[in-house]
Amino acid sequence: MAKDKFEEALKKLEELVKKMESGDLALDDSLKAFEEGIRLIRFCTGKLDEAERRVEILVKDDQGGITPAPFPRDEGDAI
């Protein structure tokens, strides 16, 4: 999974959720899908944590502190 990208893992997770929500999976298949989903969630969470650390490094001020600031938003973005 290390070579997989965040977007690919998220898409796989969404597909698993749809399958599980359909109710058409046997119990064993549901358990396997659940285990795969947990693995994908951990992978995605790790990637998001890594991205957050990289952003924090980029926004450190001259004294090494992090000054919280909102991300600039496009005019058309919904809240």
TORFI-224560 format. One record per atom (N, C-alpha, C): residue in three letters; x, y, z; atom name; residue number from 1. Coordinates in nm, 3 decimals. Layout:
N
{"ALA", {X, Y, Z}, "CA", NUM} ...
# end
This chain:
79
{"MET", {0.083, -0.120, 0.000}, "N", 1} {"MET", {0.000, 0.000, 0.000}, "CA", 1} {"MET", {0.087, 0.125, 0.000}, "C", 1} {"ALA", {0.214, 0.111, 0.036}, "N", 2} {"ALA", {0.299, 0.229, 0.046}, "CA", 2} {"ALA", {0.309, 0.304, -0.085}, "C", 2} {"LYS", {0.297, 0.235, -0.196}, "N", 3} {"LYS", {0.306, 0.301, -0.326}, "CA", 3} {"LYS", {0.172, 0.364, -0.367}, "C", 3} {"ASP", {0.065, 0.318, -0.307}, "N", 4} {"ASP", {-0.066, 0.373, -0.341}, "CA", 4} {"ASP", {-0.076, 0.518, -0.297}, "C", 4} {"LYS", {-0.153, 0.592, -0.371}, "N", 5} {"LYS", {-0.174, 0.733, -0.339}, "CA", 5} {"LYS", {-0.297, 0.747, -0.251}, "C", 5} {"PHE", {-0.304, 0.858, -0.183}, "N", 6} {"PHE", {-0.417, 0.887, -0.095}, "CA", 6} {"PHE", {-0.549, 0.878, -0.170}, "C", 6} {"GLU", {-0.554, 0.937, -0.288}, "N", 7} {"GLU", {-0.678, 0.940, -0.363}, "CA", 7} {"GLU", {-0.724, 0.801, -0.403}, "C", 7} {"GLU", {-0.630, 0.714, -0.438}, "N", 8} {"GLU", {-0.665, 0.577, -0.475}, "CA", 8} {"GLU", {-0.719, 0.501, -0.354}, "C", 8} {"ALA", {-0.655, 0.519, -0.240}, "N", 9} {"ALA", {-0.700, 0.452, -0.118}, "CA", 9} {"ALA", {-0.838, 0.501, -0.078}, "C", 9} {"LEU", {-0.862, 0.630, -0.091}, "N", 10} {"LEU", {-0.992, 0.685, -0.056}, "CA", 10} {"LEU", {-1.101, 0.631, -0.148}, "C", 10} {"LYS", {-1.070, 0.619, -0.276}, "N", 11} {"LYS", {-1.168, 0.564, -0.371}, "CA", 11} {"LYS", {-1.200, 0.418, -0.336}, "C", 11} {"LYS", {-1.098, 0.339, -0.304}, "N", 12} {"LYS", {-1.120, 0.200, -0.264}, "CA", 12} {"LYS", {-1.206, 0.193, -0.139}, "C", 12} {"LEU", {-1.181, 0.284, -0.046}, "N", 13} {"LEU", {-1.259, 0.287, 0.078}, "CA", 13} {"LEU", {-1.405, 0.319, 0.048}, "C", 13} {"GLU", {-1.429, 0.416, -0.040}, "N", 14} {"GLU", {-1.566, 0.451, -0.077}, "CA", 14} {"GLU", {-1.637, 0.333, -0.142}, "C", 14} {"GLU", {-1.566, 0.258, -0.226}, "N", 15} {"GLU", {-1.625, 0.141, -0.292}, "CA", 15} {"GLU", {-1.660, 0.033, -0.189}, "C", 15} {"LEU", {-1.571, 0.013, -0.091}, "N", 16} {"LEU", {-1.599, -0.085, 0.014}, "CA", 16} {"LEU", {-1.723, -0.046, 0.095}, "C", 16} {"VAL", {-1.734, 0.081, 0.126}, "N", 17} {"VAL", {-1.850, 0.128, 0.203}, "CA", 17} {"VAL", {-1.979, 0.102, 0.126}, "C", 17} {"LYS", {-1.978, 0.131, -0.004}, "N", 18} {"LYS", {-2.097, 0.106, -0.086}, "CA", 18} {"LYS", {-2.135, -0.042, -0.085}, "C", 18} {"LYS", {-2.035, -0.129, -0.101}, "N", 19} {"LYS", {-2.062, -0.273, -0.099}, "CA", 19} {"LYS", {-2.121, -0.316, 0.035}, "C", 19} {"MET", {-2.062, -0.266, 0.142}, "N", 20} {"MET", {-2.109, -0.306, 0.275}, "CA", 20} {"MET", {-2.249, -0.251, 0.304}, "C", 20} {"GLU", {-2.275, -0.130, 0.258}, "N", 21} {"GLU", {-2.407, -0.070, 0.281}, "CA", 21} {"GLU", {-2.516, -0.137, 0.199}, "C", 21} {"SER", {-2.479, -0.202, 0.090}, "N", 22} {"SER", {-2.579, -0.268, 0.006}, "CA", 22} {"SER", {-2.644, -0.385, 0.078}, "C", 22} {"GLY", {-2.572, -0.445, 0.173}, "N", 23} {"GLY", {-2.627, -0.558, 0.247}, "CA", 23} {"GLY", {-2.621, -0.689, 0.171}, "C", 23} {"ASP", {-2.555, -0.690, 0.056}, "N", 24} {"ASP", {-2.549, -0.809, -0.028}, "CA", 24} {"ASP", {-2.429, -0.899, 0.003}, "C", 24} {"LEU", {-2.340, -0.857, 0.091}, "N", 25} {"LEU", {-2.221, -0.935, 0.122}, "CA", 25} {"LEU", {-2.251, -1.039, 0.230}, "C", 25} {"ALA", {-2.190, -1.155, 0.213}, "N", 26} {"ALA", {-2.198, -1.257, 0.317}, "CA", 26} {"ALA", {-2.118, -1.209, 0.438}, "C", 26} {"LEU", {-2.139, -1.272, 0.551}, "N", 27} {"LEU", {-2.072, -1.230, 0.674}, "CA", 27} {"LEU", {-1.920, -1.232, 0.659}, "C", 27} {"ASP", {-1.866, -1.340, 0.605}, "N", 28} {"ASP", {-1.720, -1.348, 0.587}, "CA", 28} {"ASP", {-1.669, -1.237, 0.496}, "C", 28} {"ASP", {-1.741, -1.211, 0.388}, "N", 29} {"ASP", {-1.701, -1.105, 0.296}, "CA", 29} {"ASP", {-1.712, -0.968, 0.362}, "C", 29} {"SER", {-1.813, -0.950, 0.445}, "N", 30} {"SER", {-1.829, -0.824, 0.518}, "CA", 30} {"SER", {-1.713, -0.802, 0.614}, "C", 30} {"LEU", {-1.671, -0.909, 0.682}, "N", 31} {"LEU", {-1.558, -0.898, 0.774}, "CA", 31} {"LEU", {-1.429, -0.866, 0.700}, "C", 31} {"LYS", {-1.409, -0.930, 0.585}, "N", 32} {"LYS", {-1.290, -0.901, 0.505}, "CA", 32} {"LYS", {-1.293, -0.757, 0.456}, "C", 32} {"ALA", {-1.410, -0.710, 0.413}, "N", 33} {"ALA", {-1.423, -0.572, 0.366}, "CA", 33} {"ALA", {-1.398, -0.475, 0.481}, "C", 33} {"PHE", {-1.448, -0.509, 0.598}, "N", 34} {"PHE", {-1.426, -0.424, 0.716}, "CA", 34} {"PHE", {-1.278, -0.414, 0.748}, "C", 34} {"GLU", {-1.208, -0.528, 0.748}, "N", 35} {"GLU", {-1.064, -0.529, 0.776}, "CA", 35} {"GLU", {-0.988, -0.446, 0.672}, "C", 35} {"GLU", {-1.024, -0.461, 0.546}, "N", 36} {"GLU", {-0.960, -0.382, 0.441}, "CA", 36} {"GLU", {-0.990, -0.233, 0.461}, "C", 36} {"GLY", {-1.113, -0.202, 0.500}, "N", 37} {"GLY", {-1.151, -0.063, 0.526}, "CA", 37} {"GLY", {-1.068, -0.002, 0.638}, "C", 37} {"ILE", {-1.048, -0.078, 0.744}, "N", 38} {"ILE", {-0.966, -0.029, 0.856}, "CA", 38} {"ILE", {-0.824, -0.001, 0.809}, "C", 38} {"ARG", {-0.769, -0.091, 0.727}, "N", 39} {"ARG", {-0.634, -0.072, 0.675}, "CA", 39} {"ARG", {-0.627, 0.054, 0.590}, "C", 39} {"LEU", {-0.728, 0.075, 0.505}, "N", 40} {"LEU", {-0.731, 0.194, 0.420}, "CA", 40} {"LEU", {-0.746, 0.321, 0.502}, "C", 40} {"ILE", {-0.829, 0.316, 0.606}, "N", 41} {"ILE", {-0.847, 0.433, 0.694}, "CA", 41} {"ILE", {-0.716, 0.469, 0.761}, "C", 41} {"ARG", {-0.644, 0.370, 0.808}, "N", 42} {"ARG", {-0.515, 0.396, 0.874}, "CA", 42} {"ARG", {-0.415, 0.456, 0.776}, "C", 42} {"PHE", {-0.415, 0.404, 0.653}, "N", 43} {"PHE", {-0.327, 0.458, 0.550}, "CA", 43} {"PHE", {-0.361, 0.604, 0.522}, "C", 43} {"CYS", {-0.490, 0.632, 0.502}, "N", 44} {"CYS", {-0.533, 0.769, 0.471}, "CA", 44} {"CYS", {-0.504, 0.863, 0.587}, "C", 44} {"THR", {-0.530, 0.819, 0.708}, "N", 45} {"THR", {-0.503, 0.900, 0.826}, "CA", 45} {"THR", {-0.354, 0.932, 0.835}, "C", 45} {"GLY", {-0.270, 0.833, 0.807}, "N", 46} {"GLY", {-0.126, 0.856, 0.810}, "CA", 46} {"GLY", {-0.084, 0.960, 0.707}, "C", 46} {"LYS", {-0.141, 0.950, 0.587}, "N", 47} {"LYS", {-0.109, 1.047, 0.482}, "CA", 47} {"LYS", {-0.156, 1.187, 0.521}, "C", 47} {"LEU", {-0.274, 1.199, 0.580}, "N", 48} {"LEU", {-0.324, 1.329, 0.623}, "CA", 48} {"LEU", {-0.237, 1.387, 0.735}, "C", 48} {"ASP", {-0.196, 1.303, 0.829}, "N", 49} {"ASP", {-0.107, 1.349, 0.937}, "CA", 49} {"ASP", {0.026, 1.398, 0.881}, "C", 49} {"GLU", {0.078, 1.324, 0.784}, "N", 50} {"GLU", {0.203, 1.364, 0.720}, "CA", 50} {"GLU", {0.188, 1.499, 0.650}, "C", 50} {"ALA", {0.079, 1.517, 0.580}, "N", 51} {"ALA", {0.054, 1.644, 0.511}, "CA", 51} {"ALA", {0.043, 1.758, 0.612}, "C", 51} {"GLU", {-0.025, 1.733, 0.724}, "N", 52} {"GLU", {-0.039, 1.836, 0.827}, "CA", 52} {"GLU", {0.097, 1.877, 0.882}, "C", 52} {"ARG", {0.185, 1.780, 0.906}, "N", 53} {"ARG", {0.319, 1.811, 0.957}, "CA", 53} {"ARG", {0.397, 1.895, 0.855}, "C", 53} {"ARG", {0.382, 1.863, 0.728}, "N", 54} {"ARG", {0.452, 1.938, 0.624}, "CA", 54} {"ARG", {0.400, 2.082, 0.617}, "C", 54} {"VAL", {0.269, 2.100, 0.632}, "N", 55} {"VAL", {0.212, 2.234, 0.630}, "CA", 55} {"VAL", {0.261, 2.314, 0.750}, "C", 55} {"GLU", {0.267, 2.250, 0.867}, "N", 56} {"GLU", {0.316, 2.319, 0.986}, "CA", 56} {"GLU", {0.460, 2.367, 0.967}, "C", 56} {"ILE", {0.541, 2.286, 0.904}, "N", 57} {"ILE", {0.679, 2.326, 0.878}, "CA", 57} {"ILE", {0.682, 2.449, 0.789}, "C", 57} {"LEU", {0.595, 2.452, 0.691}, "N", 58} {"LEU", {0.593, 2.563, 0.596}, "CA", 58} {"LEU", {0.542, 2.693, 0.657}, "C", 58} {"VAL", {0.459, 2.687, 0.762}, "N", 59} {"VAL", {0.401, 2.809, 0.817}, "CA", 59} {"VAL", {0.467, 2.855, 0.947}, "C", 59} {"LYS", {0.579, 2.794, 0.984}, "N", 60} {"LYS", {0.648, 2.839, 1.106}, "CA", 60} {"LYS", {0.697, 2.981, 1.088}, "C", 60} {"ASP", {0.687, 3.059, 1.195}, "N", 61} {"ASP", {0.734, 3.197, 1.189}, "CA", 61} {"ASP", {0.884, 3.202, 1.219}, "C", 61} {"ASP", {0.939, 3.323, 1.223}, "N", 62} {"ASP", {1.083, 3.341, 1.242}, "CA", 62} {"ASP", {1.133, 3.288, 1.376}, "C", 62} {"GLN", {1.047, 3.285, 1.478}, "N", 63} {"GLN", {1.086, 3.237, 1.610}, "CA", 63} {"GLN", {1.063, 3.086, 1.624}, "C", 63} {"GLY", {1.019, 3.020, 1.518}, "N", 64} {"GLY", {0.995, 2.876, 1.523}, "CA", 64} {"GLY", {0.856, 2.840, 1.570}, "C", 64} {"GLY", {0.775, 2.938, 1.603}, "N", 65} {"GLY", {0.638, 2.912, 1.644}, "CA", 65} {"GLY", {0.545, 2.905, 1.524}, "C", 65} {"ILE", {0.433, 2.845, 1.547}, "N", 66} {"ILE", {0.334, 2.836, 1.440}, "CA", 66} {"ILE", {0.222, 2.933, 1.471}, "C", 66} {"THR", {0.199, 3.023, 1.380}, "N", 67} {"THR", {0.092, 3.120, 1.395}, "CA", 67} {"THR", {-0.027, 3.072, 1.315}, "C", 67} {"PRO", {-0.136, 3.037, 1.383}, "N", 68} {"PRO", {-0.251, 2.988, 1.308}, "CA", 68} {"PRO", {-0.307, 3.097, 1.217}, "C", 68} {"ALA", {-0.337, 3.057, 1.097}, "N", 69} {"ALA", {-0.396, 3.148, 1.000}, "CA", 69} {"ALA", {-0.488, 3.068, 0.911}, "C", 69} {"PRO", {-0.602, 3.122, 0.877}, "N", 70} {"PRO", {-0.693, 3.046, 0.790}, "CA", 70} {"PRO", {-0.635, 3.034, 0.650}, "C", 70} {"PHE", {-0.668, 2.923, 0.585}, "N", 71} {"PHE", {-0.629, 2.908, 0.446}, "CA", 71} {"PHE", {-0.709, 3.005, 0.362}, "C", 71} {"PRO", {-0.647, 3.065, 0.263}, "N", 72} {"PRO", {-0.724, 3.152, 0.174}, "CA", 72} {"PRO", {-0.830, 3.072, 0.102}, "C", 72} {"ARG", {-0.949, 3.128, 0.090}, "N", 73} {"ARG", {-1.060, 3.058, 0.026}, "CA", 73} {"ARG", {-1.093, 3.125, -0.105}, "C", 73} {"ASP", {-1.133, 3.044, -0.200}, "N", 74} {"ASP", {-1.183, 3.098, -0.325}, "CA", 74} {"ASP", {-1.321, 3.154, -0.303}, "C", 74} {"GLU", {-1.358, 3.251, -0.381}, "N", 75} {"GLU", {-1.489, 3.315, -0.365}, "CA", 75} {"GLU", {-1.603, 3.215, -0.378}, "C", 75} {"GLY", {-1.589, 3.115, -0.464}, "N", 76} {"GLY", {-1.697, 3.021, -0.489}, "CA", 76} {"GLY", {-1.703, 2.904, -0.394}, "C", 76} {"ASP", {-1.609, 2.894, -0.298}, "N", 77} {"ASP", {-1.607, 2.781, -0.206}, "CA", 77} {"ASP", {-1.724, 2.789, -0.110}, "C", 77} {"ALA", {-1.783, 2.672, -0.086}, "N", 78} {"ALA", {-1.889, 2.664, 0.014}, "CA", 78} {"ALA", {-1.826, 2.640, 0.150}, "C", 78} {"ILE", {-1.893, 2.679, 0.253}, "N", 79} {"ILE", {-1.842, 2.662, 0.390}, "CA", 79} {"ILE", {-1.878, 2.524, 0.439}, "C", 79} 
# end
